[in-house]
Amino acid sequence: MTVSLRSSTCISRASVGHLFQRPKLAYDCSGSVSFPSRPHNLSFKYLEITRQVQLCRTSAMAKAESGIEEIGVDLSLSPRVNSVKPSKTVAITDQATALLQAGVPVIRLAAGEPDFDTPTPIAEAGINAIREGYTRYTPNAGTQELRSAICHKLKEENGLTYTPDQILVSNGAKQSILQALLAVCSPGDEVIIPAPFWVSYPEMARLADATPVILPTRISDNFLLDPKLLRSKLSDKSRLLILCSPSNPTGSVYPKELLEEIAEMVAKHPRLLVLSDEMYEHIIYSPATHTSFASLPGMWERTLTVNGFSKAFAMTGWRLGYLAGPKHFVSACNKIQSQFTSGASSISQKAGVAALGLGYAGGEEVSKMVKAFRERRDFLIKSFGEMQGVKMSEPQGAFYLFIDLSSYYGTKAEGFGAIEDSESLCRYLLDEGQVALVPGDAFGDDSCVRISYAASLTTLQAAVERIKNALAALRSAVPV
Ligand SMILES: Cc1ncc(COP(=O)(O)O)c(C=O)c1O
């Protein structure tokens, strides 16, 4: 497909869509994302400015790239890219940021990122690493110092025994997960993913030429996987089961007994491995407790444990995560990484050592943040519990509330249009309430929306008020 960059970027003002629609070229080329366009134009008050800015940028980008006004370029992409959906969490966060930059006082509760700064001892370790010239490539798998510290942590906190050659440090846990999928999946393999799921799992499975098999869960079961459903879906094609506890987006924590039941089922399928995503391990609210899947009888040999520093240590920008597992699989991931990104940042690895040196489960620094998250969770549970038409399951960990607002579907808002699903509801809440949430559809459950409570109590109070008012307007529009 050869198109003229110039002609594809010259979009008339009249043809520009609504808030969530970006210029076609920006969507195609940059990997930026948008919600699907709608035939009718919705009244998004503030986005005209943002859209115009984006259009100019896109046009400028195309010109800068080509250097001439008209150029023919083959814009076709690999089928691999075309099979992957872009991340809606990133999309809505970008859009909320664009609105803010355009002067709209949006409250952003869409991002999966702690609002705290990286604790000082960790930041200092990074600064010292630079000062001391610790700025060169490290071994591909990560420094011996960091991998030993990770082994120590896994032993002390998770009851798991690993040696440093069974650990692979990467540029964030996202990389660890993708590499694990690339390493173990063959075309035709199935990756079993309970829904609601973290947005990237199905797309990563597709990138690895595998087929995601989504297993729905119920809010009444606290979004926990029903072992009977799992049993009915397992076959010789099942290669990987992905578990995430505490969960993004639901905050559910798998009790040990349920994990044991799942483990019994897994043990009956020799080809089946488990990827246990334990990113939110430390952000957990007692009496809930965390169990590492690999610690269950017979599971060490077939479990790939993923963890990282982004969430518990407020280190999202440091890009540091890791995989622990049997050497055979970890070495395969290591090989992929060696031809892909090489080792993680030397500076971040020094900071990672300092993070693990803070004490059991991150010590006082982490427990301060967890305490704040808990207060916020309690506030939201109470506030939404008092609202009409809201169904919830109390999260036991992470910093998300995944609430069912589907009772508002089928309503209409004056000057906006129909609320049909989680996406239109989130667009409405952004337009009317100026609060950015993520549609549950992105996580495989369209009845819900995800609220990230990685924001101060004051911010959350304001957000709840706005959501309440916006929903109240819908309620009154419901035909009785
Ligand atoms: C469940 C889960 N796993 C993995 C990741 C990846 O984290 P990072 O790449 O920042 O280490 C995230 C980030 O949002 C997550 O929510």
The ligand as an SDF file (V2000), in Angstrom:
LIG
                    3D

 16 16  0  0  0  0  0  0  0  0999 V2000
    0.1730   -6.9180   36.2890 C   0  0  0  0  0  0  0  0  0  0  0  0
    1.3470   -6.2220   35.7150 C   0  0  0  0  0  0  0  0  0  0  0  0
    2.4080   -6.9410   35.3230 N   0  0  0  0  0  0  0  0  0  0  0  0
    3.4930   -6.3780   34.7930 C   0  0  0  0  0  0  0  0  0  0  0  0
    3.5600   -5.0220   34.6230 C   0  0  0  0  0  0  0  0  0  0  0  0
    4.8090   -4.4250   34.0150 C   0  0  0  0  0  0  0  0  0  0  0  0
    5.4980   -3.5970   34.8680 O   0  0  0  0  0  0  0  0  0  0  0  0
    6.8950   -2.9540   34.5050 P   0  0  0  0  0  0  0  0  0  0  0  0
    7.1980   -3.2520   33.0830 O   0  0  0  0  0  0  0  0  0  0  0  0
    6.7620   -1.5130   34.7900 O   0  0  0  0  0  0  0  0  0  0  0  0
    7.9020   -3.6170   35.4110 O   0  0  0  0  0  0  0  0  0  0  0  0
    2.4850   -4.2100   35.0070 C   0  0  0  0  0  0  0  0  0  0  0  0
    2.4970   -2.7610   34.7740 C   0  0  0  0  0  0  0  0  0  0  0  0
    1.4910   -2.0970   34.6940 O   0  0  0  0  0  0  0  0  0  0  0  0
    1.3570   -4.8370   35.5790 C   0  0  0  0  0  0  0  0  0  0  0  0
    0.2940   -4.1170   35.9830 O   0  0  0  0  0  0  0  0  0  0  0  0
  1  2  1  0
  2  3  1  0
  2 15  2  0
  3  4  2  0
  4  5  1  0
  5  6  1  0
  5 12  2  0
  6  7  1  0
  7  8  1  0
  8  9  2  0
  8 10  1  0
  8 11  1  0
 12 13  1  0
 12 15  1  0
 13 14  2  0
 15 16  1  0
M  END
$$$$
